[in-house]
Every structure is written in C-alpha cells, then in structure tokens.
Amino acid sequence: MRFVTRNTVHLIMALMLATCAGQAWAAKAGQILFSRGVATIVDAQDSARGARAGSDVFEGERVVTGRGGIVQISLTDGTLVGLRGNSDYLIKRQQYQPEVAEEEVQEESVMEQAGELFSGWMRVVTGAIGKANPERVSHSTSVATIGIRGTVFQVIHVPEEGLPGYPDTTPGTYLFLEEGEVQVTGEGGTRTVRPGDVVFVPFGGGAPVPAPEKQGLFEDNELVEEFDQVEDYDGELDLTDLSEDLNDTVLERFGNPLFKPKAIGWVNEGSSFVNRFEVDTDPSSFYQIKGLGSDSKGFYLTELVNDDGEVFLRAVAKPGALPGDRGSHVLGDGSRIYWGVWDAADYAIDQGFGGGLEPAFEPWHFMLAENVLSQTDLPTAGSFTYDYVGGTALTPLGGGNVVSITGGSVDVDFGATSLAFTINTDVLGTFSSVGQTGDLSALYGGFFSMANDVGSETMTMGGYFTGANAGGLVTTMEVNGNGTWYGTAAFAK
C-alpha cells in the first residue's frame, strides 16, 4: 500500500508578553544559503523549523544538522559558517550595521559576533566584523575559545559522549587553521595557531596542544564518509537488534512486562516511491521491528522488515549512525512517544530481488510508541481535543523544500467514532477537515484525507491512539498536489 507541546491569568499574560517581546527584539543574524539533508533551526523556546535555503536565522537560535546534512549560513556581515552532519551551532551574538561601520564608529552594539559549537564540524570564513574589529569576534566550544585575526578555519568538537562518524576520536575540540591567525584558549592556557597547524583542547581543564597527527580528521572526513557508496553493506552488519539485553533495558526503564513498541512511518522503496509502514515486535507479524537503538534521548528504529511471503522490504540503519529531527513526548500515564528521521545517507534497503542492500534515496521517518490501542480498545464515549506535540517535518519526495508543521489539533468524538483535524504548516497553509465527516476507521486504515486553504494539496493521515484512556495519537502524514511530502505527527489530550 503506498501513500506517495496553571498559572494565574497575570502570569500567563506576562509570559506571553515576554515571549512576544523576545521575538520582536531578536536581531536577524543571517540567512541559510544552502541546505541538504535533515537540518533545523531551533529558537530560544526550543521550537524547531526547517533550515532550508532562504530561511532567516536570528540571534539566540541554533542550527542543527542530522547525519549527512550540510548547511551553509551567511551572517549579516558576510561571515560564512558551514556545518556538516551531527552538528549543533548556536548564534550567541551577531550585531552589524554597515552604515555605522563605514563611519568607523567603534561601538560594541553595532559590531559584535559570537557563536558556540556544541557538537560536530564547522568551517568559518571571516566577514566584515572580523576584518575590521577581530577582537569583537569569538567562537567557542565547551572547552575552548577561539579568537581570530582575519581567518579561515575548521573546528571539530567531539562531546564527552562521542560523535557519530568519529568512533575512535578522543572527546574535545580540534582546530585546523587554513588562513590567517587564531588564538585558542583552554582552561589550562592559550596557544597561537598558524596556517596548516592542528591543535587539540581536551576535556578536564587542559591547555591547547599541537596535534598534527589529527589533520586527517579534516582531510578524510568529507561529509563524515557519507555512506561510502554503500559498498560497506555486505548483509552481515553488526546491528543493535531487539535482543534479550535490550528487552531487559526496556522492561527496566518502563516497568511494564507487556511493553511492545509499535511504529509507524515512511521508508524508501526505490528511487521514486516511499512505503507507509506499521510495524511491531510480534514475530508472527508480516511487518516487524527487527532492531531498536537507545541513548539519552530515548529509543529509535534501526531495522524493520516487511515479509508477507511475496513482498520483501528491509530497511537497515548504518552502524554508529543516529537519526536526526528527533523528539519525544510523555503522555499523562507515563507512556512515551519517540520520533526521528534517518537521512538517506545513513541507511540502506533490501527490496528482496537478490541484490542485497542498496543505497536509499529518500529519508526514513519513524514514530515509535508504546501501549498502542487497536480500534476495538478505544473508549466508547466522550469527546476530547488533542493538541499537536511534535513529529518529523514534511520532507519532499525527490528533494526540495522541507515543510514544517507549526501546530494543529484534532477533535475526537469516541461515541460517534468521528474526528476532525486542523493542521497548520509554514508553507502549504492550513489543512482542515472541520465541517466534514471523518471516521476513526479511515484513520486506522491510513486513509483520512483533508485539503488545504491556499492551494490544491491534500493531506492523508493514518495512525492509532496510544496510552491509557487513549491519551495520545500518532499518525503518518502525506501531502499530494503540487509535489509530494511525507512525515509524522503526534497529538496529546
């Protein structure tokens, strides 16, 4: 079957005013020049939107890339900041007014730049502020501060928990200077770096030290190996599967011996199609979760299989990789929902034609939930409103602009087995079924459809309720019209 987030009124008002004021006064820091793969912009309120070419970025916002993602940011003074996969970069300060700068008015409020790399790789080409007032430019990590002198440099910051793509690399900050001069300061001291030098600043209060042996990190890690043509896939991958050890971890974490995760989403099925899936851990099921991974952010899919005796589809994540666009939500009963996206560079597919694992062409979206309810398990009475709490952005089939979900809700009448959706997007307007007849069976069958208000696009949704008393709802989302997009969404009472 194909389908191509209680106080007094005064406090609430104060918070709303503070939020609006913060948004109104946030300075534009720059713009996304180029974006490929999964990339998001995260504001100070942890609200995320797609980082696509042309998107504005503001002071206090982070640009985050998934594995295999690439982003180039042009700051207002012409500074260029490039990010590769698994990077997290904060624009702490960007103040530049060219008309004032030309008058050589040396005021901190009009010429200042500061950024912080939390993890990953970045390349910086200095702009007007760094050339005119280099002392007012600072880039940093958790262990190092970088002062510049009209410079081009690269930085790799490996956090203490490690970084995908750098499995044998000691945590800390690595800097390679291409042009100019920089001073790198760690807790233990400062070092001046010349062109061609590589220095390393470790965790634990160390000083910068020469590390010429690490120059290969910058030369050989182009896009973190970007799957190396998928030749490394030989069908014998060392995957984290749903083993007894993992089951023990699941049971210990959730305290529920009946825990059986179920997932929905979209997975690549060749260069032109994606396939909607609903999978669980039941070995008698044709659609099975074959692999789960977990870290501090929660659980995620690493392998799934569809094998009904005639059609075979297997999706396998690359060992050591992590999905992007990740999030989670805890329902009122403690049940959890997780979601994320595997970039096409981070997984491979086997379509069962004897060719083994082959490169993927589209992102693999997943939404994983526990305590999933069948339609016969649903309440038989009551009307409730469920609000949008997160999910993966809508990615276009064949490449193009990502569409962000900016909010939404669903009104459910369990007695009448009816529901009505309203989904807001940043590009495609609002999709709504309010006033139309909607039925729970259409949702559970994956065929609930509605149109938008600004074009000829139609959104199709399918999913199921989860948690005690149907406290949550997880769905797939597909949009067709002037293009095709697909993603996932979660809602909670």
N, C-alpha and C positions, 0 to 999 in steps of 0.2 A: 504494500500500500504506500503510495507516495503523496507527500504533501510538501511540491517544488516549491516602608519603615511607623497629675491632677493637682493642677495647682490652682491658685486663685486667679480670677479674671485679670487682676492687675499684673500679676507676674507673667501670665501668658502674653498680655499686650506688650509688656516690657521686652520680653524675649523676641517677639515678632518685630518690634521696632529696632531692637539691636541688630537682628539679622538683616533687616532691610537696610539699615544704616551701613552695615559692614559691606553689603553688596554694592551699595551706591558709591561708597568711597574707595572700593578696591581699585587700584590703578591697573590699567591694561599693561601687561608685561611684555606681550609679544603675540606671535601667531604661529600655528603649526604650518610649516612649509610642505612637509612630506610625511606620510604615514603609511605603513604597511603592516598587516597582521593585526593582532589584538593590542589596542592601545587606548587608554582612558585618561581623562583629566579629572582629578579629584579635588573638590574645593574644601574650604576650612570646615564645613559642616559634614564632610565625608560623603557628599553627594557626587556621584560619578556621571560623566557624559563621554561620548565618543571623542577621541582625539583624531579627527580627520583633517585633511588638508583644508586650510582656511579658517579653522577654529581659533578663536581668540583665547588667550591664556592670561590670567590675572595674578597679581601679587598674592602670595599665600596659597597658591594652588600647586598640586603635584601632577607630574606627568608620569604615568606608569605603563610599562610595556609588558606584554606576555612574551613567552619564549618564542624566538623567531621574529618578534616585532621590531620595527625600525621607526623612529620618529626623528625629525629634524625641526628644531624650534628656532625662529628668528626673533630675538628680543628687540625692543624698541630702538636700541642704539646700534643695531646691526650685528650684535654678537650672535654667533651661531652655536647652538648646543645640539649635538647629535646623541641619541640614545639607542642602544641595541636591546636585545631581548632581556627580560627579567630585571629591568632597571626601574628605579623609583627615585625621581628627582624633584626637589622642592624649590620653587622660585620664592625665596625669602624676601628679596627686595629688588625692585627694578624701577628706578626713577630717572627719567631722562627727558629733558625738554630742549630740543636742538636750538631753538631761537635764543634761549638763555645761555646755552653752552657757547654759542658763537660769540656772545658778548663777553665771554670769559668771566662770568660771574661764578665764583667758586663757592657755591652753597651746597651743603650736603643734601638738601631736599630735592635738588634738580639733577644731581649726578651721583648715583649710587647703585651698586649691583652686588647681590649676594645670592648664592644658591647652595643647596646641600644635596649630595648624592647619598641616599640611604642604602642602595644596593645597585649592582650592575656596572655597566660600562657607559662612559660618556666621552665625547670629544668636543672641545671648546675652541672656537676661533674668536679671538678678542675683537670687540667692536669699538665704537667711539669713546665710550667711558674709559675703557682700559687703555686706550691710546693717549687720551688727554689727561686722565686722572687715575692712573693704575692703582694708587693707594686706596681708592674707593671701590675696588673690585675684590671680592673674596668668594672663593668656592671652598666647600668643606665636605668632610665625611664625619663619621662618629669618632674617628681617631686622628684626623689630620685637617689642617687649614692650609689653603694654597693662596699665596699672594702672587700677583702676576706683573709682568713688565712687557706688555705688547706681545701676546703669546698665542701659540697653538699647542695644545697638549691633550693627552688622553689620560683618563683615570679609570681604574677598575677597583671597585670596593666590594670585597667579599665579607659579608657579615659573619658573626660568630657561628651561626647555624649552617653556614655554607651557601654556595650559589650554584644553581644548575648550570652545567657547561664547564665548571671549574672543579672537578671532583677531587683533584689532588693538590689544590692550591690552599696555602696557609691563609686563614682569615686575616684581613687587614686591608690597607689601601696601597695600591700600586699606581705609580705615575710615570708616564713616558712623555718627555718633552720633545716636540718636533721643531719649534722655532721659539726664539726669544729667551726669556729667563723667568724662572719662578723660584719662590722660596716656599718650602714645605715645612710646616711646623707640626710636631707631635708633642705629646706631653713631656717627652724627655729632651726636646731641643729642636733646633731649626737647621735646615740644610738648603743651600743654594744649588739649583739644578741647571745644568747646561744642556744645549741641544744634543740629542742622542742618548742622554742619561735615563736610566730607570732607577727609581728609588722605591723603598717599601717602608711603610709605617705599620707596625704590628699593634694588636690589642695589648692591653696590660701596661700602658704608660710608656711605651718605647719611643725612641728617637728615630728619625728617618735614617735609613742606611742604604748604601748602593746595592742594587740588585740586578746587575747586567744579565744574569742568567735567566731573568724573567722577561726578557724582551720578546720571547716567543709568544707570550700571552697576547701581545698587541699585534704580532705579525701573522700568527697562525690561527687566530680565533675568529676569523671572518664570519660574522653573524652566528657565532658560537656553533660552528660546524654545520649549521642548517641542514642537518639530517644526512649530509654526505651522500646525496643521490639515493638514499635508502638502500644502498648496497650492503650496509651493515646488517640489514634484516635477513636472517637466514632461516627463520621459522623456529629457532631454538633460543629465543630471547630469555634473559634472566629477569622475569617479571615478578612483581609483587602480586600474588594471587590471593584468592579468598581461602587462605589456609587455616588450619586449626589455631595457629598462633594469632592470626588476625581476628578470627572469630572470638577468641578469648579476650582480645583487646576490646572488641566491640561490646561483648557482654559486660565486661568490667566497666566500660565507660557509660553505657546506657542502663545497666542494671535490669535488662529485660531479656529473659531467655527466649522470648518469642520474636526477638528482633529479626526482621527480614527486610533488608533495604530493597526498595524498588526505584527504578529510574525511568525517566522519560527524556526525550531529546531528539537530536538530529545527528546523523552520521553520514559521511561521504559514501556514495555508491557510484564511483566512476567520475569522470570529468564533468558531467552535465547534470547529475542528479544527487539529491540527498534523500535519505530514508528516515522517516519518523519511526522511533522505536519506543516500546515499553518493555522493560526487562526486570527480572528479579533473580533471586538466588536459587530458585527451585530447580533441581536437576532434571525434573520431568518437563520443564517448560521449554518450548522451542526458542524463546528469547531469554537469554541468561546473562546475568552479571558474572563474568569469569574472573575479574580482577578488581580489587579495591586498593587504593593507597590512602594513607592518612598522615597528617602532620599537625602543627599547632593550629592551623586554620580549619581542620576537620577532615572529612572523608571526600574522596573523589574517585571517579571511574578510571581504571587503567586498561580494562579489556572487556569487551562484550561480544557475544556470538548470537547469530540468528541461524538456526539449522533445523528446518522442518522436514528434512528428508529430500527436498527438491531444491530449495534455495539456500545458499550458504553465504553469510556475510560476517566477517570478523574484523573488528577494529582493535588495534593494539597500540598503546602509548609507548614512546621511546623510553627505555630505562633511564632514570635520573632526571627526566623532564618533569615539569609541573604545569598544570593548566593555568590559563590566565582568566581575567574577568571573574574572579572567584568571589563568592559571598555566601552568607548563611543567615538563617533566621531561626529563632527558638520560639515555638508556639507556647501557648499558655500551659499545656500539660507537660512541657519539657521536651516534646518531640522536636526533632531538628530537620531542617531542610538545607541542602547544600546545592550550589550550582557553580558552573565554570565552563570554560571553552578550551579545548585543545586546538592549538594552531595547526594548520595543515602540515607545517614543517615538523611537528612533534609526534605524529602518529602515522601508521600505515594501515592498509586494508587488504584483506584477502577475500576475493569475491567467489572463491570456490571453483575456479576454472583451471586449476592446476598451475597457475602462475606464481603461487605463494604470495608473500606480502609485497605490495606495490605502493608507490607514493600516493598520498592523499591530495586532493585538490581543493577541498572546502573545509572550513572549521567544523569541529565535532563539539556540539553543545550538549550538556547534560544537566539534569536536575535530579538530585538524589534525595529520597525521603524515607522515613520510617513510619510504621503504624499506618500504612496506606489502607484506605477503605474501599471495598468494592461497592458497586451501586446498591446492592441489597443490604449493605451495612449502614447506609445513610439514615439520619433521622427521618422520621415520617411526618413531622410537623415543625413549624417555626419558620420565621423569616429573619434573615441576617444580612448584614453588609460586610464584605471582605475588602480590605484595602491592599493595594499593591505594596509589597515589601521588598522586592528585588527580583533579579534574574539576569540572564545574559542579554546583551544588546542584540538587536536585529542585524545580522550580517548579510550582505547581498550575495546571491549566487553568482559566481563568476567574477567577483571583485567589484569594488566601488565604495560608495559612502555608507558607513555604518549608521543605523537609525537607533537613537536612544529612546527608551521608554521613560517618560518624565512623570508618570503617575497613572492612577486608574483605580477602579473599584468594580466589584460585582455584587449585585443584589440577588439573593437566593431565597426562594420560597420552597422549602422542602415538602410542604403539604401538596402544593400544586406541581412539584417536580419541575419548576421553571427557574430561569435565571436570566439576568440582563447585565452585560458588560459595558464599561466605558474605559477605553484605553487611550491615553494621551501620548503622542510622540513629538520629537523635536523637529521632524521634517515632514512627515506624512499626515499631520493633523490629528484629529480625534476619531477613533473608531468607536462606534456605539451601536448596541442592539436595543437600547431603551425604546419602548413602544412596540417592539417586535416580539413575536412569540419565540421563546427559547426553551429548550428542553434538556434536562440532565442527561438523557440518553444520547443526545447529539454531542455533548461534551465528552462523555465517557467513550463514545465511538470515534472521537477525533474529528468531528465534522461541524462544530459550532462556528458559524460564519457571521460576519458583520462588515459593513462598509464604512469608509471614512468620509469626512465632511469637506475635503479640499480637492479630491481627485477621484479617480476611478479604481482605487485599490480596495481589495477585500482581504480581511484578516480571518484566518481559520484557526481555531483553537481546539485543543484536545487535552484531557488530563483527568485528574481524580482528586478527591478530598483525602485529607490525611489528619492524623491526630485525634485525640479524644473529642467526642461530640463534633467531629468534622471541623476542627478549629482552623484548618488551613486548606489551601487549594493550590495544586501545582499543575502547570499547563505548558504545552508547547505552543508556539505562535508562528504562523506562516503568513506572509503578505504576498499577494499576487496582483499585478496590474501593470504599471509601467516599470517592471522589474520584479524580482522575487527576493524576499528576505526571510530569514528564519532565526528563531531564538527561543527563549523560555521565560516564564514569569511565575512568581509565587505571590499568593494573597493570604491574608490572615484576618480573622474576625477582629 
